[in-house]
Every structure is written in structure tokens, then in C-alpha cells.
Amino acid sequence: MRLRTRLAAYFFLVIAVAAGTTLLFVRGTTESLFRSYVFSGDSEKAKIYASILGEYYDEHRDWTDLQSFLSEMPRLAFFGLDESIHGVAGGAALPPYHADSISALLSDRIAVADSQGVIVADTAGELLRTIHPAEHLAHGVPIVANGERVGTALVGSMVDSSLSGMNERFLGSITQALLWAVSISAGLALFLGLALAAQVTRPVAMLTRAARKVAAGDLSAAVKTAARGGSGDEIAELSESFNVMTEELKRLEDAKKQIIADSAHELRTPVTLIQGTIEAMIDGVYPLDIPTLESVHEETVRLARLIDTLRELEIIQSGKLSLHLEPIDCEELLRRTAALFTASAKEKDIALTVDPTAFPPSTVADRLRVGEVIYNLVSNAIKYTPKGGTVRLRVESDEKKGQVYFQVDDSGPGIPADERERIFERFYRIDKSRSTDRGGRGLGLAIASEIAKAHGGSLAVGDSDLGGASFVLTLKSA
């Protein structure tokens, strides 16, 4: 079942339960309040009847002929009304006030129980000479004669809890109105819910279509997201994350293709040289002697070194690199590295210096791997710094952040800002025209960056105050 259909079904279920519960609650509350209202009116009537019946008892000293008296009350009221209008010697009764109309006005059911709880009169004639339950008599109004309770008056709902026809019709109209109101509200809520479900599922459907395109290999698929700064919800965040994911997948796919192309290019040169030399030896163009075999051997060594470097980079990036952590004196490590390049620096008349520190910081790391990173940075600095230039090594620490910074600065040409992120990619060289002998294969900085990450640190490049590049290796302090 599709999400939109499920949401519609959930909305319908919730609305149906809410509407039904509301209808039952309001209907029950209305009936309860209406019955209380009817009972309150009957109580007021019962007080009047209790007063009349008290006078009746005073006059007759018992309840003899009470049933007939209650039956005659509408007629007696009619003649009283007629006498009040026309006087004792009045003429015929007024047509509008005939006996049936007066009976309708006095149509309440009246029941009277004596002091023992026995029903001695009932205008409906159903409960005569029956004993009324005490809990029912408690709702009636006492009939008092000469200061003594002689019975109980029960009117309407005090006798029978069922409502009269008119009251039932009124309550039915209330119920019908509630049913219409709840139905219209539920229909409107369902309509709005369906519209909301469509709005919610629309971006999900877009995500689904985009995901299918990505699964089919189309990494250019993207979904629209809410404008930045807007009130984006979780689906908008999911859409944005999906777009970031596809962009990253596309970047990785492009990088993979580039790596394959670069690897093929780097491997092609030594393989071509080896193949050409051997074919020339077979054809007799080159002599089959030791110098020729040494040149072939040199290319095989270069090829093996490239393969080993690639393998090392793969191991580091996969997280399988084994680190032998130990305390390292950072300034001492810089001085040892500088000593290895003293001769190379003198050949180019480069000033290779190590700035001293008052309190040399230390770190816990793999000495050989960190030394490999610094060795690579110093080697590149000397390679690209012109004659008479400067290469400076120094280390600083930040106690608050708990970090140490190995910094290698040079006075060379520097690195353009738009190239600084890519120089840590494998096989990437700023000057594509450089040969591998002069410009390297573009693997050294990639390996150095991965070694830094393996230590929980980073390797970054910026501008140096010497005018060239400034490489900073950041590691955790000891």
C-alpha cells in the first residue's frame, strides 16, 4: 500500500474515532443535562402539587378518592379559569379554553405515595397500590399536613425516568444537529487531511524517483529542497542530505575514474619503456648487454615502487594502518629531519632553519609515520624553492585546544588558492606538464594527509610570510 493511501486511511481512522467519541460524549452530556433540567422543572411542579395535596389531606384526613381528585384537576382548573373570566353567573365557556386544552396544560404524570410508600394515586393508573422503592421516594417532595409528613408527591421524571414524547423529540433534534455538525467537521478534516497527505508525500515521491535514477547510475538526479533560511522540516533535511549524498557519490565516481586514468597513465610509461627496450633487444636494435638490462631493471624498480606506494595509500585510507604510538619530542623530530636535507639545501644555496622553542612540545604518535610526513613536506619545499631561498621548520602548541602544529614554510612560488584542496588527492599535480622525475607522481601529499587523519589530526596548506607555501601538520599534544 502506498504511503499516501496509508496516510489517508490513518486520517480517516483517527477522524472517525475522534468524531464518534465526540458525538457519544456530547450526546451523553446533553441528555444528562437535559434530564437534570427536566427533573428540576418537575421538582418545582412537585412542590406546588405537594402544597395542594397537603391541603387535600387536611380536609379529608386521608387519601380517600385522591385518584378521582387528580383526574378531575384539569376540569376543575378549567371551571376555575372560566369563573375567573366570566364570574359565577358567566355564560358558556370560552371556546379557546376548552377542557382538552386545559388537560394538555396539566398533562404531567402525578403519583402520590402515603407515609408507608404505597402508591395511593397515579394519574397514569399503573402504580396504584404498589410499594414505591425508598430510593425513588427520596427524589420526591414531602407532603406535610399539620406538621406531619403524610406522603410524597412524585411528578413526571420522578415517577418514570423515560422522557415524554415532546422531550424525546427535542433531544432527538439535538442529536441530529450534533450528528450533522460532527459529520461536516469530520468531512472537512478528512479533506484537509488528504490535502496534507498529498503535500507530505509529494517530496517523498520525488525522493523515490531520484533514488531510482541514482540506483540506475544517473548520479545527476537531485530533488528540490526548501529555500535556505526557511522552515525546512525533516523531509526537507532528508532531501538536502540526499542531494549532498549524490554530489559526493558523483565526486567519488569522478575521482575513481580519474584515479584509474592516472594509474593507467603512470603505469603506461615504465611498461612502455620496458616493452620497447625488450622488443628492440629481440630485434637486435639494442645490444643484449648489461647496461641495457640495467635500464630495464631501473624501470621495473620504478614500477614496483609506484605499485607499493599505491598499496600503502590504500592501506592507510582503509583504516588498516598499524600505528606504533610513542611520546615524541616535536622539535627534536624537526631537527633530525632538517639534518637529512642539509646537503640538498646547500646544493641550491637554500637557508634551511629550525626555529627554537622555549618549551618544546611533545605528542604521542607513530614516529616513523609522522617523520615520513615531515620528510615529504621538507622535500617538496626544497624542490620548489628557488636558489638562495629559505625553508623554515618550527613547532608550536595550543594548550587550550590540546594540539601541536608542525609548520614547514618556504619562499617558493606558493600554491594557488583554487588548487589547495586538490593537492591532497592522489596523482594530482599543479603543473600537469611536469614529468614524474621533476614534479613527482602526486602521491606524496595524499599519503601525508591520510597519515595525519589516521592520527586524528589534519594537514593543511596556506600562505607563508616567507612568500611561498605554508604546510601545517596538526596533531594532539601529549
N, C-alpha and C positions, 0 to 999 in steps of 0.2 A: 504494500500500500504506500502511495506517495505521501511525502511529508505534508503537502498542502491538504490532502484528503484527511490525514490523521489529525491535523490541527483543527480542521472543520468539525470532525467527529468529536474531538475533545471539547471544542467550544460548545457544540450542541449539547453534549452531556452535562457540562458544567452549568450552562444556562438552564437546561431542563430541570436539573436538581435544584438550582437556586430558585427558579420560578415556582416549582412545585412546593418547595419548603416555604417560600414567602406566602404563597396562596393559602396553604394549610394554616400557617401561623396567623396571618391576618384574618382569615375566615374564623378560626377558633377564637381569636381575641375579640373580634367584632361580635360574635354570637355571645361570648361570655359577658361582654359589656352591655349588650342589648338585653340579655336576660336579667342582668343586675338592674338595668333601667326599668324593665317591666315589673320586676319584683318590688322595686322602690315605689312605683306607682300603685301597685296592688297593696303595699303596706299602708300607704296613705288612705286608700279606699277602705281598707280593713279597719282602720281607726274610726272612721265615720260610721261604718256598719256596727262596730263594737259598741259605740255610744248609743245608737238606735236600739240595738238588741239588749243593751243594759236596761234601758227604759222599758222595753217589752217585758223583760224578766221581772222588773219591779212591779209591773202592772199585773202580770199573770202568776207570779210566784213559781212558775215552772216553764218548761218549754213546750207545753201543750199547744197544738195547732201552729207551731212555728213554721212547719213546712208550708202550710197554706198561706201564712203571712208573707213569707219570702216570695211565694209565687204571685201574690197579689200586689207586691210592691210596685211594679211598673204601672198597674192600673190605678193604684192609689195615688201615685205620683202624677198620673195623667189628670185625674179629677182635681187634685190639688192645684195643678197648674191652670186648669180650666176655671176653677173657682177664683184663683188669684187674678185672672184676667177679666172674667165676666161677673164675678160676685156670686153670692149664694143663689140668687134668683136668675142667674145668667141663662142665656139661651143654649142652643146646641154647641157642641164642642167645635173649636176652630179646626177646619179641615187639615191644615198643615200639621197640627199636633195631634194626630190620631194615636190610638193606643199602640199600634205596631211601632210607630216611630219612637215613642217613649220607651217601649220594651227594648228597642235597639240601643238606646242610650244607657239603659240599665241592664245590659246583657252579660255582665260579669257573673262568673260562677261563684256562688257563695255556699260555703259549708260551715256548719256550726257544730262544735263538739262540746258535750257537757263537761262537768268537772271530772268525770271519770275517763274522758277521752272517747266516749261513744258519740258517733255522728247522729245528731238528732234532727238535722235538716241539711238538705243538699239540693240546690236548685236544679242540678242535673239528675237527681234521683238515683245515683249509682252507689253511693256510700252509706245510705241510711242503715242505722243500727249496726254499723261496723265500728270496730275499735281502731282509731287512727293511731299510728306509731308516735311515740313520745317525741322522737327526733323531728318529726314533721310538725307536731303541735308547737314545738319550741319556736318555729318561724311565724306562728300566728300571733294575733293581737288578743290579749286577755279581755274577757267581757266581765265587767265589775258591776255588781248590784249591791247597794247598801254596804260598801266597803269590802265586799267578799267576792272572790273570783268564782264565777258560776259557769264559765265556759270559755271557749276560744273561737274567735272568728277567723276564718280562712277565706281568702279571696283570690280567684284566678290562679296564678302560678304557685300559690301556697298549697293549693289542693292538687293540681296536676302540673307537672313540670313542662309538659308539652305546650308549645305556643299556640295561640289562636290562629285562625286562618289568615286574618289580616296581618298579624305579626310575622307569620311564616312567609307571606308574600313579600313583606318589606325586607325580611332577612334574605330571601331568595334574590330580590333585586340587587341588594348589596353584594351578594356572592357573584351574581352575573357581572356586575360592574367591575368587581375585583378580577374576575376571570378575563374580561376584555382588556383591562389595564395591564395585567401580567402578560397576557399573550402578545399585546402590541409591544410592550417593553422587551419581551424575550425575542420577538421577531427583529426588532431594531438592533438589539445587542448581537443577535446571530449575524445579521447583515454586516454590521461593523466588524464583527469577529472574522468573517470571511474576507472582508477587505483587508483587514490587518494581516491575516494569514497569507494572503496573496503578496502583500508588501514584504512580509518577513521571508517568504520562501523564494521571492524573485532573485535576491543576491545568492541564495544557496544554489538555485538552478544555474545561475551564471558560473558559480564556482565549479559546479559539477561538469558543465560543458568545457570549461577551461581545463579542468583536471584531465578530462578525456583527451583533449588535444595534447596536453603535456605527455600523457601516457603513450600517445601515438607518435611522439617525437617532436611535436611542434612546441619548442620552448619559447616562442614569441607570444604565446597566449597570455593574456592578462585580463583582470577584471577591474571594473570601475570601483573606486573607493570614495568615501566621503571626503569632502574638502578638508584640508588641514585646518585645525582650529575649530572645526565643527564638533557637534556632539556625536562622535562616532561610537557605535555600540560594539558588542563583541563580534558580530558578523563583519562589521567594517574592519575591525582589527584583524580578523581572520583573512579577509580579502587582501589587506595590505601585506600580511605575512605571506600569503600565497604569492603575491607579486614579487616580494623580496626573494622567496624561495626560487621562483622561476628565473629571476635575474641571476641568482647565484648559480643555479644549475646551468644556465646559458654560459656564464663566465667560466665555470669549471669545464663545460664541454669545449668551449673555445680554447681554454688552457690545455686541455687534453690533446686537442688536435694540433695545437702549436707545439706541445712537447713532443708529439710523435713526429711532426715535421722537423723540428730542431734536432731531435735524436737521429733521425734518418740522415739529416744534413751532416751532423757531426761524425756519424759513423761512416758516411759515404767517403769522406776524404781519405782516411787511412786505409779503408778497404780497397778503394780505387787504386791508391798508390801501391799497395801490396800486390793486387791483381795485375796491374800494369807492369810492375817490375818482374814478377814471376813469368808473365807471358813473354816479356822481352828476353828474359834469360832462356826460355824454352826456344824462342825463335832465333837465338844467337845474337840478338842485338846487344844485350848486356852480357859481359863475361860472367861465367859461373865461378866467382871468386869470393873471398872473404869480405872485402869492402861492400860488395853488392848485397851479400847476405846480411851484413850488419845494418845496412839501411832498411832492409825488410824487417829485421828484428826490432829496430827502433820504432817502426810504425806499429808493429804488434804490441810493443810495450805501451805506446801511446793509446792504442785501442783498449788494452786491458785496463789502463789507468782510468780511462773515461767510463768504462763499464763499472769499475769498482766505485767510482765517485757517484754514479747514478744509483748504485745499490746502497751506498751509505746514506744518500739523501732519502731513499725510500724507507730505510730502516728508521731514520730519525723521525720522518713525518708520520709513520705508522705507530709511533709511541713505543717501539720495541728497543729503543736505545738504552743500554745499561749504563747508568752513571755511577761512578765511584766518588761519592761526596766526601770532602775533607776540608778542614779550615785552610784558607788561602790568604797569604799576605798580598794584598792587591798591588801595592807599589813595587814589591819585590818581583811580582809576575811581570809587570811592565818593564822593569829594568832588565830582566832576563831576555825578554822578547827584543828589546832595543839592542841588546848586545849581539843578537843573531844578525841584525841588519846593519851593523856598524860599517862593515866593508862595503856593502851595496850603497849606503848613503855617501860614503867617501868618494866612490866612483863618480857620482853625479854632483858632488860638492853640495850635498843636502845637509842642513843642520838638523840632526835627529836628537831631540831632547826629551827628558822625562822631568816634569815639574815635581819638585819635592813637596811633601805634605807634613805638617807639624805632627799630626796624629794619623798615621797610615791606617785606613780602614781595612777590614777583613770580611771575607764572605765564605760561605760553605758551598762548594761546587766541585765539579769534576775538573781537576787541574789541567789535564791534557786537553779536554774539550774546550774549556774557556781559553787556554793558551792557543788552541787552533783558531778560534775566532779572532783573537787579537793579532795573531800572526798574519791572518788573511787581511785584516784591516791595514796593518802597517805595510804589508807587501804591496797592496793596492796604492796606498798613499805615496810610497817611494816611486812606484812605477809611473804614476801620473803627475807627480810633482816635477816641474822643470828644474834644470841645473841651477844651483845657487838658491834653491827654495828652502822651505822649512817644514819639518814634520814634528809635531809636538804630541807627547803622550802624558796624560795625567789622570788621576783618580780622585773623585770627591764622594762625599757621603751625605745623606739626609737622615738624621737620627729620628725625626718625627715620622717620616714615611718608612723608615727601616730599609733604605735602599742604598746601594753603592753604584757609582756611574764611572765606567771606563770610557775615556774620551780620546779619540785619535783625530787630530786636526792637521790639515795640510794647506799649503799655499798654491795648490794646483788650480786647474780651471773650474773646479766645483761641479756640482750636478744640477741640471735644470730642475725647477720645482715640479714640472709635469712628469718628470722621469723618476722621482724619488720613491714612489710607491712600487714601481715595476722593477726596480733594480734588484729586488729580493726574489724575483721569480727566476726559476731555472732557465738557463740558456739565454737570458735577456742581457743584451749589451747595448750601451747607449750609442756607440758608433758601430753600426751594422757592417761598415766596410773594413773594420779591423780584422786582422787574421787572428786565429786562436793563439798564435805564438805571442802576439803583442797585446791583444785585448782579452785573452782568456776565453774560456768556454761559457762563461756566465753561470757557473755553478757555485763558485766560492761564497758569494754573499747569500745565496739561497741556503747553503748548508749552515753558514754562520747564523742566519736568522732562525733556522729551525733548532739549532743547538741552544740559542738564547731562550726560545719558547719552551724547550724541554727542561730548562732550569727554572721555569716560572718567570722569566724575565722578558726582555724585548731588545730589539736592535733597531735604531732609528738613525736618520741622516738629516742634516740641516746645513746651515751656512756657518762657516768658521770666521772668527775675527781675523784669521790669517789671510782670508780672501778666497779660500778653497772650500772643501767639504769638511764637515764635522760629523763623524760617526760616534754614536753614544750607545754603549752596551750597558743595560740596566739589569742588575741582579739584586737579590735580597741580601741584606747585610747579616753578618753573623750575630 
